[in-house]
Amino acid sequence: MSIRDALRQWARRIKSDAVALWFAARHPDTPRVAKILCAVAVAYALSPIDLIPDFIPVLGYVDDVLLLPALMWLALRLLPPPVLADCRRQAEAWLAERHGRPVSRAGAVVIVLVWIAVIGGAAAWCGP
């Protein structure tokens, strides 16, 4: 298997796991802490806006390459195995049917609010 094929397989798994976490956040048997972490991971993964924009050299891709996979890994580890298996089956069926990923408008709103808070905090800190 080439590096390119391995990266493609990894990207497909990330996409599938993001959708599985979307289902896990709504699953009745998911523990409360895991639900919150799943919701945060999904909102960020499916948000059309990044916390750190990709045009910023090096840092722009840190969230995509390190932060998001780490957050998803932690959320997946907190899920009970039967819940994870059920949600992965639902995700595979959903992806096969829809041929695309869902988009989280709520995630985009959260990212925009974070940026507004950062800009407001910087403006208040710099002061007149």
Backbone as XML, in Angstrom:
<?xml version="1.0"?>
<chain id="A" units="angstrom">
  <residue number="1" name="MET">
    <atom name="N" x="0.853" y="-1.174" z="0.000"/>
    <atom name="CA" x="0.000" y="0.000" z="0.000"/>
    <atom name="C" x="0.900" y="1.237" z="0.000"/>
  </residue>
  <residue number="2" name="SER">
    <atom name="N" x="0.625" y="2.142" z="-0.903"/>
    <atom name="CA" x="1.418" y="3.362" z="-0.999"/>
    <atom name="C" x="0.987" y="4.354" z="0.083"/>
  </residue>
  <residue number="3" name="ILE">
    <atom name="N" x="1.810" y="5.349" z="0.287"/>
    <atom name="CA" x="1.490" y="6.389" z="1.269"/>
    <atom name="C" x="0.228" y="7.129" z="0.845"/>
  </residue>
  <residue number="4" name="ARG">
    <atom name="N" x="0.098" y="7.348" z="-0.446"/>
    <atom name="CA" x="-1.090" y="8.044" z="-0.956"/>
    <atom name="C" x="-2.363" y="7.257" z="-0.655"/>
  </residue>
  <residue number="5" name="ASP">
    <atom name="N" x="-2.323" y="5.947" z="-0.871"/>
    <atom name="CA" x="-3.487" y="5.108" z="-0.575"/>
    <atom name="C" x="-3.786" y="5.083" z="0.924"/>
  </residue>
  <residue number="6" name="ALA">
    <atom name="N" x="-2.737" y="5.036" z="1.729"/>
    <atom name="CA" x="-2.921" y="5.032" z="3.180"/>
    <atom name="C" x="-3.557" y="6.344" z="3.645"/>
  </residue>
  <residue number="7" name="LEU">
    <atom name="N" x="-3.117" y="7.458" z="3.071"/>
    <atom name="CA" x="-3.701" y="8.752" z="3.439"/>
    <atom name="C" x="-5.160" y="8.850" z="3.003"/>
  </residue>
  <residue number="8" name="ARG">
    <atom name="N" x="-5.469" y="8.326" z="1.827"/>
    <atom name="CA" x="-6.864" y="8.332" z="1.370"/>
    <atom name="C" x="-7.741" y="7.499" z="2.290"/>
  </residue>
  <residue number="9" name="GLN">
    <atom name="N" x="-7.243" y="6.327" z="2.679"/>
    <atom name="CA" x="-8.005" y="5.460" z="3.586"/>
    <atom name="C" x="-8.199" y="6.148" z="4.937"/>
  </residue>
  <residue number="10" name="TRP">
    <atom name="N" x="-7.158" y="6.821" z="5.436"/>
    <atom name="CA" x="-7.247" y="7.552" z="6.705"/>
    <atom name="C" x="-8.275" y="8.673" z="6.596"/>
  </residue>
  <residue number="11" name="ALA">
    <atom name="N" x="-8.274" y="9.400" z="5.471"/>
    <atom name="CA" x="-9.232" y="10.495" z="5.281"/>
    <atom name="C" x="-10.665" y="9.963" z="5.223"/>
  </residue>
  <residue number="12" name="ARG">
    <atom name="N" x="-10.864" y="8.828" z="4.551"/>
    <atom name="CA" x="-12.203" y="8.222" z="4.508"/>
    <atom name="C" x="-12.660" y="7.812" z="5.901"/>
  </residue>
  <residue number="13" name="ARG">
    <atom name="N" x="-11.730" y="7.280" z="6.700"/>
    <atom name="CA" x="-12.070" y="6.837" z="8.056"/>
    <atom name="C" x="-12.429" y="8.034" z="8.938"/>
  </residue>
  <residue number="14" name="ILE">
    <atom name="N" x="-11.696" y="9.142" z="8.780"/>
    <atom name="CA" x="-12.002" y="10.368" z="9.546"/>
    <atom name="C" x="-13.411" y="10.847" z="9.188"/>
  </residue>
  <residue number="15" name="LYS">
    <atom name="N" x="-13.721" y="10.861" z="7.906"/>
    <atom name="CA" x="-15.040" y="11.302" z="7.445"/>
    <atom name="C" x="-16.128" y="10.396" z="8.008"/>
  </residue>
  <residue number="16" name="SER">
    <atom name="N" x="-15.904" y="9.107" z="7.930"/>
    <atom name="CA" x="-16.881" y="8.142" z="8.440"/>
    <atom name="C" x="-17.033" y="8.265" z="9.957"/>
  </residue>
  <residue number="17" name="ASP">
    <atom name="N" x="-15.914" y="8.429" z="10.660"/>
    <atom name="CA" x="-15.982" y="8.554" z="12.117"/>
    <atom name="C" x="-16.656" y="9.854" z="12.542"/>
  </residue>
  <residue number="18" name="ALA">
    <atom name="N" x="-16.486" y="10.923" z="11.765"/>
    <atom name="CA" x="-17.170" y="12.182" z="12.086"/>
    <atom name="C" x="-18.682" y="11.991" z="12.022"/>
  </residue>
  <residue number="19" name="VAL">
    <atom name="N" x="-19.144" y="11.280" z="11.011"/>
    <atom name="CA" x="-20.582" y="11.010" z="10.891"/>
    <atom name="C" x="-21.028" y="10.055" z="12.004"/>
  </residue>
  <residue number="20" name="ALA">
    <atom name="N" x="-20.184" y="9.077" z="12.349"/>
    <atom name="CA" x="-20.517" y="8.161" z="13.448"/>
    <atom name="C" x="-20.645" y="8.930" z="14.770"/>
  </residue>
  <residue number="21" name="LEU">
    <atom name="N" x="-19.768" y="9.903" z="14.981"/>
    <atom name="CA" x="-19.866" y="10.714" z="16.196"/>
    <atom name="C" x="-21.132" y="11.558" z="16.191"/>
  </residue>
  <residue number="22" name="TRP">
    <atom name="N" x="-21.559" y="11.961" z="15.018"/>
    <atom name="CA" x="-22.817" y="12.705" z="14.866"/>
    <atom name="C" x="-23.982" y="11.856" z="15.365"/>
  </residue>
  <residue number="23" name="PHE">
    <atom name="N" x="-23.983" y="10.573" z="14.979"/>
    <atom name="CA" x="-25.024" y="9.664" z="15.460"/>
    <atom name="C" x="-24.839" y="9.359" z="16.951"/>
  </residue>
  <residue number="24" name="ALA">
    <atom name="N" x="-23.595" y="9.252" z="17.405"/>
    <atom name="CA" x="-23.329" y="8.939" z="18.816"/>
    <atom name="C" x="-23.800" y="10.056" z="19.738"/>
  </residue>
  <residue number="25" name="ALA">
    <atom name="N" x="-23.713" y="11.295" z="19.279"/>
    <atom name="CA" x="-24.163" y="12.421" z="20.109"/>
    <atom name="C" x="-25.662" y="12.351" z="20.370"/>
  </residue>
  <residue number="26" name="ARG">
    <atom name="N" x="-26.391" y="11.637" z="19.525"/>
    <atom name="CA" x="-27.843" y="11.517" z="19.675"/>
    <atom name="C" x="-28.282" y="10.143" z="20.196"/>
  </residue>
  <residue number="27" name="HIS">
    <atom name="N" x="-27.315" y="9.256" z="20.369"/>
    <atom name="CA" x="-27.632" y="7.886" z="20.800"/>
    <atom name="C" x="-28.011" y="7.890" z="22.282"/>
  </residue>
  <residue number="28" name="PRO">
    <atom name="N" x="-29.082" y="7.199" z="22.658"/>
    <atom name="CA" x="-29.523" y="7.225" z="24.064"/>
    <atom name="C" x="-28.562" y="6.545" z="25.042"/>
  </residue>
  <residue number="29" name="ASP">
    <atom name="N" x="-27.709" y="5.633" z="24.563"/>
    <atom name="CA" x="-26.797" y="4.922" z="25.456"/>
    <atom name="C" x="-25.412" y="5.560" z="25.549"/>
  </residue>
  <residue number="30" name="THR">
    <atom name="N" x="-25.232" y="6.705" z="24.927"/>
    <atom name="CA" x="-23.947" y="7.399" z="25.003"/>
    <atom name="C" x="-23.859" y="8.154" z="26.323"/>
  </residue>
  <residue number="31" name="PRO">
    <atom name="N" x="-22.766" y="7.975" z="27.076"/>
    <atom name="CA" x="-22.609" y="8.717" z="28.337"/>
    <atom name="C" x="-22.601" y="10.228" z="28.088"/>
  </residue>
  <residue number="32" name="ARG">
    <atom name="N" x="-23.026" y="10.984" z="29.081"/>
    <atom name="CA" x="-23.185" y="12.436" z="28.932"/>
    <atom name="C" x="-21.886" y="13.138" z="28.512"/>
  </residue>
  <residue number="33" name="VAL">
    <atom name="N" x="-20.766" y="12.807" z="29.145"/>
    <atom name="CA" x="-19.482" y="13.441" z="28.796"/>
    <atom name="C" x="-19.124" y="13.120" z="27.347"/>
  </residue>
  <residue number="34" name="ALA">
    <atom name="N" x="-19.342" y="11.886" z="26.947"/>
    <atom name="CA" x="-19.053" y="11.497" z="25.565"/>
    <atom name="C" x="-19.975" y="12.219" z="24.588"/>
  </residue>
  <residue number="35" name="LYS">
    <atom name="N" x="-21.239" y="12.419" z="24.968"/>
    <atom name="CA" x="-22.171" y="13.159" z="24.100"/>
    <atom name="C" x="-21.675" y="14.578" z="23.855"/>
  </residue>
  <residue number="36" name="ILE">
    <atom name="N" x="-21.231" y="15.224" z="24.917"/>
    <atom name="CA" x="-20.737" y="16.600" z="24.786"/>
    <atom name="C" x="-19.499" y="16.639" z="23.901"/>
  </residue>
  <residue number="37" name="LEU">
    <atom name="N" x="-18.565" y="15.726" z="24.152"/>
    <atom name="CA" x="-17.339" y="15.690" z="23.351"/>
    <atom name="C" x="-17.647" y="15.337" z="21.893"/>
  </residue>
  <residue number="38" name="CYS">
    <atom name="N" x="-18.576" y="14.409" z="21.685"/>
    <atom name="CA" x="-18.991" y="14.067" z="20.313"/>
    <atom name="C" x="-19.597" y="15.280" z="19.615"/>
  </residue>
  <residue number="39" name="ALA">
    <atom name="N" x="-20.438" y="16.005" z="20.319"/>
    <atom name="CA" x="-21.085" y="17.178" z="19.727"/>
    <atom name="C" x="-20.053" y="18.239" z="19.362"/>
  </residue>
  <residue number="40" name="VAL">
    <atom name="N" x="-19.071" y="18.467" z="20.233"/>
    <atom name="CA" x="-18.026" y="19.445" z="19.945"/>
    <atom name="C" x="-17.189" y="18.995" z="18.751"/>
  </residue>
  <residue number="41" name="ALA">
    <atom name="N" x="-16.785" y="17.726" z="18.744"/>
    <atom name="CA" x="-15.968" y="17.198" z="17.650"/>
    <atom name="C" x="-16.716" y="17.274" z="16.323"/>
  </residue>
  <residue number="42" name="VAL">
    <atom name="N" x="-17.990" y="16.905" z="16.339"/>
    <atom name="CA" x="-18.789" y="16.925" z="15.112"/>
    <atom name="C" x="-19.023" y="18.357" z="14.637"/>
  </residue>
  <residue number="43" name="ALA">
    <atom name="N" x="-19.342" y="19.241" z="15.554"/>
    <atom name="CA" x="-19.578" y="20.636" z="15.162"/>
    <atom name="C" x="-18.335" y="21.218" z="14.506"/>
  </residue>
  <residue number="44" name="TYR">
    <atom name="N" x="-17.166" y="20.900" z="15.052"/>
    <atom name="CA" x="-15.942" y="21.415" z="14.469"/>
    <atom name="C" x="-15.576" y="20.696" z="13.174"/>
  </residue>
  <residue number="45" name="ALA">
    <atom name="N" x="-15.732" y="19.378" z="13.159"/>
    <atom name="CA" x="-15.374" y="18.603" z="11.956"/>
    <atom name="C" x="-16.252" y="18.963" z="10.769"/>
  </residue>
  <residue number="46" name="LEU">
    <atom name="N" x="-17.515" y="19.197" z="11.014"/>
    <atom name="CA" x="-18.447" y="19.455" z="9.916"/>
    <atom name="C" x="-18.667" y="20.936" z="9.652"/>
  </residue>
  <residue number="47" name="SER">
    <atom name="N" x="-18.002" y="21.782" z="10.438"/>
    <atom name="CA" x="-18.133" y="23.218" z="10.229"/>
    <atom name="C" x="-17.423" y="23.628" z="8.940"/>
  </residue>
  <residue number="48" name="PRO">
    <atom name="N" x="-18.064" y="24.447" z="8.130"/>
    <atom name="CA" x="-17.394" y="24.904" z="6.917"/>
    <atom name="C" x="-16.318" y="25.965" z="7.197"/>
  </residue>
  <residue number="49" name="ILE">
    <atom name="N" x="-16.197" y="26.403" z="8.441"/>
    <atom name="CA" x="-15.216" y="27.411" z="8.825"/>
    <atom name="C" x="-14.250" y="26.792" z="9.837"/>
  </residue>
  <residue number="50" name="ASP">
    <atom name="N" x="-12.938" y="26.987" z="9.629"/>
    <atom name="CA" x="-11.934" y="26.477" z="10.559"/>
    <atom name="C" x="-11.675" y="27.479" z="11.674"/>
  </residue>
  <residue number="51" name="LEU">
    <atom name="N" x="-11.308" y="26.950" z="12.832"/>
    <atom name="CA" x="-10.930" y="27.811" z="13.951"/>
    <atom name="C" x="-9.673" y="28.597" z="13.587"/>
  </residue>
  <residue number="52" name="ILE">
    <atom name="N" x="-8.708" y="27.904" z="13.003"/>
    <atom name="CA" x="-7.484" y="28.534" z="12.510"/>
    <atom name="C" x="-7.554" y="28.456" z="10.987"/>
  </residue>
  <residue number="53" name="PRO">
    <atom name="N" x="-7.725" y="29.581" z="10.289"/>
    <atom name="CA" x="-7.860" y="29.546" z="8.828"/>
    <atom name="C" x="-6.653" y="28.890" z="8.153"/>
  </residue>
  <residue number="54" name="ASP">
    <atom name="N" x="-6.904" y="28.130" z="7.085"/>
    <atom name="CA" x="-5.853" y="27.385" z="6.408"/>
    <atom name="C" x="-4.816" y="28.274" z="5.731"/>
  </residue>
  <residue number="55" name="PHE">
    <atom name="N" x="-5.131" y="29.532" z="5.460"/>
    <atom name="CA" x="-4.158" y="30.391" z="4.796"/>
    <atom name="C" x="-3.029" y="30.844" z="5.722"/>
  </residue>
  <residue number="56" name="ILE">
    <atom name="N" x="-3.171" y="30.626" z="7.022"/>
    <atom name="CA" x="-2.101" y="30.956" z="7.965"/>
    <atom name="C" x="-1.048" y="29.848" z="7.859"/>
  </residue>
  <residue number="57" name="PRO">
    <atom name="N" x="0.189" y="30.200" z="7.501"/>
    <atom name="CA" x="1.226" y="29.178" z="7.297"/>
    <atom name="C" x="1.395" y="28.281" z="8.515"/>
  </residue>
  <residue number="58" name="VAL">
    <atom name="N" x="1.529" y="27.022" z="8.287"/>
    <atom name="CA" x="1.737" y="25.946" z="9.250"/>
    <atom name="C" x="0.576" y="25.816" z="10.239"/>
  </residue>
  <residue number="59" name="LEU">
    <atom name="N" x="0.268" y="26.848" z="10.996"/>
    <atom name="CA" x="-0.796" y="26.776" z="12.000"/>
    <atom name="C" x="-2.161" y="26.497" z="11.387"/>
  </residue>
  <residue number="60" name="GLY">
    <atom name="N" x="-2.359" y="26.920" z="10.152"/>
    <atom name="CA" x="-3.647" y="26.726" z="9.500"/>
    <atom name="C" x="-4.021" y="25.264" z="9.320"/>
  </residue>
  <residue number="61" name="TYR">
    <atom name="N" x="-3.011" y="24.411" z="9.239"/>
    <atom name="CA" x="-3.289" y="22.988" z="9.054"/>
    <atom name="C" x="-3.136" y="22.179" z="10.331"/>
  </residue>
  <residue number="62" name="VAL">
    <atom name="N" x="-2.676" y="22.802" z="11.410"/>
    <atom name="CA" x="-2.509" y="22.093" z="12.678"/>
    <atom name="C" x="-3.844" y="21.559" z="13.181"/>
  </residue>
  <residue number="63" name="ASP">
    <atom name="N" x="-4.896" y="22.374" z="13.076"/>
    <atom name="CA" x="-6.198" y="21.911" z="13.557"/>
    <atom name="C" x="-6.717" y="20.755" z="12.711"/>
  </residue>
  <residue number="64" name="ASP">
    <atom name="N" x="-6.455" y="20.780" z="11.410"/>
    <atom name="CA" x="-6.939" y="19.708" z="10.545"/>
    <atom name="C" x="-6.151" y="18.415" z="10.725"/>
  </residue>
  <residue number="65" name="VAL">
    <atom name="N" x="-4.867" y="18.532" z="10.987"/>
    <atom name="CA" x="-4.001" y="17.359" z="11.040"/>
    <atom name="C" x="-3.828" y="16.809" z="12.453"/>
  </residue>
  <residue number="66" name="LEU">
    <atom name="N" x="-3.844" y="17.674" z="13.461"/>
    <atom name="CA" x="-3.603" y="17.221" z="14.830"/>
    <atom name="C" x="-4.805" y="17.377" z="15.758"/>
  </residue>
  <residue number="67" name="LEU">
    <atom name="N" x="-5.344" y="18.574" z="15.818"/>
    <atom name="CA" x="-6.400" y="18.871" z="16.785"/>
    <atom name="C" x="-7.668" y="18.063" z="16.531"/>
  </residue>
  <residue number="68" name="LEU">
    <atom name="N" x="-8.166" y="18.093" z="15.315"/>
    <atom name="CA" x="-9.407" y="17.384" z="15.005"/>
    <atom name="C" x="-9.277" y="15.867" z="15.169"/>
  </residue>
  <residue number="69" name="PRO">
    <atom name="N" x="-8.233" y="15.213" z="14.600"/>
    <atom name="CA" x="-8.110" y="13.771" z="14.835"/>
    <atom name="C" x="-7.956" y="13.407" z="16.316"/>
  </residue>
  <residue number="70" name="ALA">
    <atom name="N" x="-7.239" y="14.234" z="17.088"/>
    <atom name="CA" x="-7.083" y="13.951" z="18.516"/>
    <atom name="C" x="-8.418" y="14.071" z="19.242"/>
  </residue>
  <residue number="71" name="LEU">
    <atom name="N" x="-9.183" y="15.087" z="18.913"/>
    <atom name="CA" x="-10.502" y="15.276" z="19.526"/>
    <atom name="C" x="-11.435" y="14.115" z="19.166"/>
  </residue>
  <residue number="72" name="MET">
    <atom name="N" x="-11.397" y="13.712" z="17.910"/>
    <atom name="CA" x="-12.234" y="12.588" z="17.477"/>
    <atom name="C" x="-11.788" y="11.286" z="18.133"/>
  </residue>
  <residue number="73" name="TRP">
    <atom name="N" x="-10.482" y="11.074" z="18.249"/>
    <atom name="CA" x="-9.958" y="9.863" z="18.881"/>
    <atom name="C" x="-10.451" y="9.765" z="20.321"/>
  </residue>
  <residue number="74" name="LEU">
    <atom name="N" x="-10.371" y="10.882" z="21.047"/>
    <atom name="CA" x="-10.818" y="10.887" z="22.438"/>
    <atom name="C" x="-12.315" y="10.597" z="22.533"/>
  </residue>
  <residue number="75" name="ALA">
    <atom name="N" x="-13.102" y="11.224" z="21.670"/>
    <atom name="CA" x="-14.551" y="10.993" z="21.679"/>
    <atom name="C" x="-14.861" y="9.525" z="21.373"/>
  </residue>
  <residue number="76" name="LEU">
    <atom name="N" x="-14.166" y="8.943" z="20.410"/>
    <atom name="CA" x="-14.394" y="7.542" z="20.057"/>
    <atom name="C" x="-14.011" y="6.616" z="21.206"/>
  </residue>
  <residue number="77" name="ARG">
    <atom name="N" x="-12.943" y="6.952" z="21.925"/>
    <atom name="CA" x="-12.503" y="6.122" z="23.052"/>
    <atom name="C" x="-13.500" y="6.140" z="24.209"/>
  </residue>
  <residue number="78" name="LEU">
    <atom name="N" x="-14.255" y="7.222" z="24.345"/>
    <atom name="CA" x="-15.218" y="7.337" z="25.437"/>
    <atom name="C" x="-16.539" y="6.613" z="25.167"/>
  </residue>
  <residue number="79" name="LEU">
    <atom name="N" x="-16.742" y="6.204" z="23.918"/>
    <atom name="CA" x="-17.997" y="5.530" z="23.566"/>
    <atom name="C" x="-17.949" y="4.051" z="23.943"/>
  </residue>
  <residue number="80" name="PRO">
    <atom name="N" x="-19.027" y="3.528" z="24.507"/>
    <atom name="CA" x="-19.091" y="2.083" z="24.746"/>
    <atom name="C" x="-19.030" y="1.333" z="23.406"/>
  </residue>
  <residue number="81" name="PRO">
    <atom name="N" x="-18.347" y="0.194" z="23.349"/>
    <atom name="CA" x="-18.188" y="-0.534" z="22.081"/>
    <atom name="C" x="-19.494" y="-0.835" z="21.331"/>
  </residue>
  <residue number="82" name="PRO">
    <atom name="N" x="-20.584" y="-1.249" z="22.011"/>
    <atom name="CA" x="-21.816" y="-1.496" z="21.248"/>
    <atom name="C" x="-22.382" y="-0.216" z="20.607"/>
  </residue>
  <residue number="83" name="VAL">
    <atom name="N" x="-22.273" y="0.902" z="21.313"/>
    <atom name="CA" x="-22.752" y="2.180" z="20.777"/>
    <atom name="C" x="-21.910" y="2.574" z="19.572"/>
  </residue>
  <residue number="84" name="LEU">
    <atom name="N" x="-20.590" y="2.426" z="19.692"/>
    <atom name="CA" x="-19.688" y="2.774" z="18.593"/>
    <atom name="C" x="-19.977" y="1.911" z="17.366"/>
  </residue>
  <residue number="85" name="ALA">
    <atom name="N" x="-20.162" y="0.617" z="17.564"/>
    <atom name="CA" x="-20.445" y="-0.272" z="16.438"/>
    <atom name="C" x="-21.762" y="0.113" z="15.762"/>
  </residue>
  <residue number="86" name="ASP">
    <atom name="N" x="-22.776" y="0.397" z="16.558"/>
    <atom name="CA" x="-24.075" y="0.790" z="16.009"/>
    <atom name="C" x="-23.970" y="2.105" z="15.236"/>
  </residue>
  <residue number="87" name="CYS">
    <atom name="N" x="-23.267" y="3.064" z="15.799"/>
    <atom name="CA" x="-23.134" y="4.380" z="15.143"/>
    <atom name="C" x="-22.289" y="4.291" z="13.879"/>
  </residue>
  <residue number="88" name="ARG">
    <atom name="N" x="-21.277" y="3.440" z="13.876"/>
    <atom name="CA" x="-20.474" y="3.255" z="12.651"/>
    <atom name="C" x="-21.321" y="2.616" z="11.548"/>
  </residue>
  <residue number="89" name="ARG">
    <atom name="N" x="-22.189" y="1.672" z="11.908"/>
    <atom name="CA" x="-23.089" y="1.077" z="10.902"/>
    <atom name="C" x="-24.026" y="2.140" z="10.340"/>
  </residue>
  <residue number="90" name="GLN">
    <atom name="N" x="-24.582" y="2.959" z="11.217"/>
    <atom name="CA" x="-25.474" y="4.032" z="10.762"/>
    <atom name="C" x="-24.727" y="5.017" z="9.859"/>
  </residue>
  <residue number="91" name="ALA">
    <atom name="N" x="-23.494" y="5.337" z="10.216"/>
    <atom name="CA" x="-22.699" y="6.285" z="9.425"/>
    <atom name="C" x="-22.403" y="5.719" z="8.039"/>
  </residue>
  <residue number="92" name="GLU">
    <atom name="N" x="-22.029" y="4.457" z="7.973"/>
    <atom name="CA" x="-21.736" y="3.844" z="6.668"/>
    <atom name="C" x="-22.982" y="3.845" z="5.789"/>
  </residue>
  <residue number="93" name="ALA">
    <atom name="N" x="-24.129" y="3.518" z="6.374"/>
    <atom name="CA" x="-25.378" y="3.524" z="5.610"/>
    <atom name="C" x="-25.722" y="4.939" z="5.154"/>
  </residue>
  <residue number="94" name="TRP">
    <atom name="N" x="-25.552" y="5.908" z="6.036"/>
    <atom name="CA" x="-25.858" y="7.301" z="5.702"/>
    <atom name="C" x="-24.959" y="7.794" z="4.575"/>
  </residue>
  <residue number="95" name="LEU">
    <atom name="N" x="-23.647" y="7.505" z="4.670"/>
    <atom name="CA" x="-22.703" y="7.950" z="3.645"/>
    <atom name="C" x="-22.961" y="7.259" z="2.310"/>
  </residue>
  <residue number="96" name="ALA">
    <atom name="N" x="-23.337" y="5.973" z="2.354"/>
    <atom name="CA" x="-23.624" y="5.258" z="1.111"/>
    <atom name="C" x="-24.875" y="5.820" z="0.433"/>
  </residue>
  <residue number="97" name="GLU">
    <atom name="N" x="-25.834" y="6.231" z="1.233"/>
    <atom name="CA" x="-27.087" y="6.750" z="0.693"/>
    <atom name="C" x="-26.951" y="8.181" z="0.177"/>
  </residue>
  <residue number="98" name="ARG">
    <atom name="N" x="-26.238" y="9.002" z="0.913"/>
    <atom name="CA" x="-26.188" y="10.439" z="0.594"/>
    <atom name="C" x="-24.971" y="10.849" z="-0.222"/>
  </residue>
  <residue number="99" name="HIS">
    <atom name="N" x="-23.911" y="10.065" z="-0.230"/>
    <atom name="CA" x="-22.679" y="10.347" z="-0.991"/>
    <atom name="C" x="-22.072" y="11.707" z="-0.666"/>
  </residue>
  <residue number="100" name="GLY">
    <atom name="N" x="-22.106" y="12.090" z="0.562"/>
    <atom name="CA" x="-21.512" y="13.361" z="0.956"/>
    <atom name="C" x="-21.487" y="13.472" z="2.458"/>
  </residue>
  <residue number="101" name="ARG">
    <atom name="N" x="-20.914" y="14.542" z="2.924"/>
    <atom name="CA" x="-20.867" y="14.727" z="4.373"/>
    <atom name="C" x="-21.872" y="15.792" z="4.773"/>
  </residue>
  <residue number="102" name="PRO">
    <atom name="N" x="-22.419" y="15.667" z="5.963"/>
    <atom name="CA" x="-23.312" y="16.720" z="6.438"/>
    <atom name="C" x="-22.501" y="17.969" z="6.759"/>
  </residue>
  <residue number="103" name="VAL">
    <atom name="N" x="-23.151" y="19.082" z="6.810"/>
    <atom name="CA" x="-22.512" y="20.350" z="7.156"/>
    <atom name="C" x="-23.183" y="20.862" z="8.419"/>
  </residue>
  <residue number="104" name="SER">
    <atom name="N" x="-22.375" y="21.314" z="9.351"/>
    <atom name="CA" x="-22.904" y="21.813" z="10.612"/>
    <atom name="C" x="-22.914" y="23.329" z="10.600"/>
  </residue>
  <residue number="105" name="ARG">
    <atom name="N" x="-24.089" y="23.884" z="10.423"/>
    <atom name="CA" x="-24.207" y="25.340" z="10.492"/>
    <atom name="C" x="-23.984" y="25.818" z="11.926"/>
  </residue>
  <residue number="106" name="ALA">
    <atom name="N" x="-24.391" y="25.007" z="12.887"/>
    <atom name="CA" x="-24.162" y="25.352" z="14.294"/>
    <atom name="C" x="-22.664" y="25.423" z="14.577"/>
  </residue>
  <residue number="107" name="GLY">
    <atom name="N" x="-21.901" y="24.516" z="14.000"/>
    <atom name="CA" x="-20.452" y="24.554" z="14.165"/>
    <atom name="C" x="-19.858" y="25.815" z="13.580"/>
  </residue>
  <residue number="108" name="ALA">
    <atom name="N" x="-20.358" y="26.223" z="12.426"/>
    <atom name="CA" x="-19.876" y="27.463" z="11.798"/>
    <atom name="C" x="-20.199" y="28.666" z="12.679"/>
  </residue>
  <residue number="109" name="VAL">
    <atom name="N" x="-21.391" y="28.674" z="13.260"/>
    <atom name="CA" x="-21.789" y="29.779" z="14.135"/>
    <atom name="C" x="-20.873" y="29.832" z="15.359"/>
  </residue>
  <residue number="110" name="VAL">
    <atom name="N" x="-20.565" y="28.681" z="15.933"/>
    <atom name="CA" x="-19.683" y="28.641" z="17.104"/>
    <atom name="C" x="-18.297" y="29.182" z="16.747"/>
  </residue>
  <residue number="111" name="ILE">
    <atom name="N" x="-17.760" y="28.772" z="15.596"/>
    <atom name="CA" x="-16.434" y="29.246" z="15.180"/>
    <atom name="C" x="-16.455" y="30.763" z="14.977"/>
  </residue>
  <residue number="112" name="VAL">
    <atom name="N" x="-17.497" y="31.276" z="14.347"/>
    <atom name="CA" x="-17.613" y="32.725" z="14.143"/>
    <atom name="C" x="-17.696" y="33.440" z="15.496"/>
  </residue>
  <residue number="113" name="LEU">
    <atom name="N" x="-18.457" y="32.898" z="16.446"/>
    <atom name="CA" x="-18.558" y="33.508" z="17.776"/>
    <atom name="C" x="-17.216" y="33.490" z="18.510"/>
  </residue>
  <residue number="114" name="VAL">
    <atom name="N" x="-16.452" y="32.411" z="18.346"/>
    <atom name="CA" x="-15.119" y="32.354" z="18.960"/>
    <atom name="C" x="-14.237" y="33.458" z="18.388"/>
  </residue>
  <residue number="115" name="TRP">
    <atom name="N" x="-14.269" y="33.620" z="17.069"/>
    <atom name="CA" x="-13.460" y="34.679" z="16.449"/>
    <atom name="C" x="-13.917" y="36.063" z="16.894"/>
  </residue>
  <residue number="116" name="ILE">
    <atom name="N" x="-15.202" y="36.278" z="17.015"/>
    <atom name="CA" x="-15.706" y="37.573" z="17.494"/>
    <atom name="C" x="-15.219" y="37.825" z="18.919"/>
  </residue>
  <residue number="117" name="ALA">
    <atom name="N" x="-15.269" y="36.787" z="19.764"/>
    <atom name="CA" x="-14.793" y="36.930" z="21.146"/>
    <atom name="C" x="-13.295" y="37.219" z="21.178"/>
  </residue>
  <residue number="118" name="VAL">
    <atom name="N" x="-12.523" y="36.551" z="20.334"/>
    <atom name="CA" x="-11.076" y="36.785" z="20.290"/>
    <atom name="C" x="-10.779" y="38.211" z="19.837"/>
  </residue>
  <residue number="119" name="ILE">
    <atom name="N" x="-11.454" y="38.663" z="18.790"/>
    <atom name="CA" x="-11.241" y="40.027" z="18.292"/>
    <atom name="C" x="-11.693" y="41.055" z="19.338"/>
  </residue>
  <residue number="120" name="GLY">
    <atom name="N" x="-12.851" y="40.807" z="19.967"/>
    <atom name="CA" x="-13.334" y="41.715" z="21.018"/>
    <atom name="C" x="-12.384" y="41.753" z="22.203"/>
  </residue>
  <residue number="121" name="GLY">
    <atom name="N" x="-11.869" y="40.575" z="22.596"/>
    <atom name="CA" x="-10.921" y="40.522" z="23.709"/>
    <atom name="C" x="-9.630" y="41.240" z="23.367"/>
  </residue>
  <residue number="122" name="ALA">
    <atom name="N" x="-9.146" y="41.069" z="22.139"/>
    <atom name="CA" x="-7.917" y="41.763" z="21.718"/>
    <atom name="C" x="-8.136" y="43.262" z="21.688"/>
  </residue>
  <residue number="123" name="ALA">
    <atom name="N" x="-9.304" y="43.702" z="21.220"/>
    <atom name="CA" x="-9.600" y="45.126" z="21.174"/>
    <atom name="C" x="-9.697" y="45.704" z="22.582"/>
  </residue>
  <residue number="124" name="ALA">
    <atom name="N" x="-10.309" y="44.966" z="23.499"/>
    <atom name="CA" x="-10.431" y="45.442" z="24.882"/>
    <atom name="C" x="-9.061" y="45.468" z="25.567"/>
  </residue>
  <residue number="125" name="TRP">
    <atom name="N" x="-8.224" y="44.509" z="25.262"/>
    <atom name="CA" x="-6.905" y="44.430" z="25.876"/>
    <atom name="C" x="-6.009" y="45.563" z="25.384"/>
  </residue>
  <residue number="126" name="CYS">
    <atom name="N" x="-6.103" y="45.849" z="24.078"/>
    <atom name="CA" x="-5.282" y="46.933" z="23.519"/>
    <atom name="C" x="-5.769" y="48.293" z="24.008"/>
  </residue>
  <residue number="127" name="GLY">
    <atom name="N" x="-7.077" y="48.408" z="24.149"/>
    <atom name="CA" x="-7.663" y="49.633" z="24.700"/>
    <atom name="C" x="-7.444" y="50.865" z="23.841"/>
  </residue>
  <residue number="128" name="PRO">
    <atom name="N" x="-8.121" y="51.928" z="24.196"/>
    <atom name="CA" x="-7.963" y="53.176" z="23.442"/>
    <atom name="C" x="-6.729" y="53.945" z="23.850"/>
  </residue>
</chain>
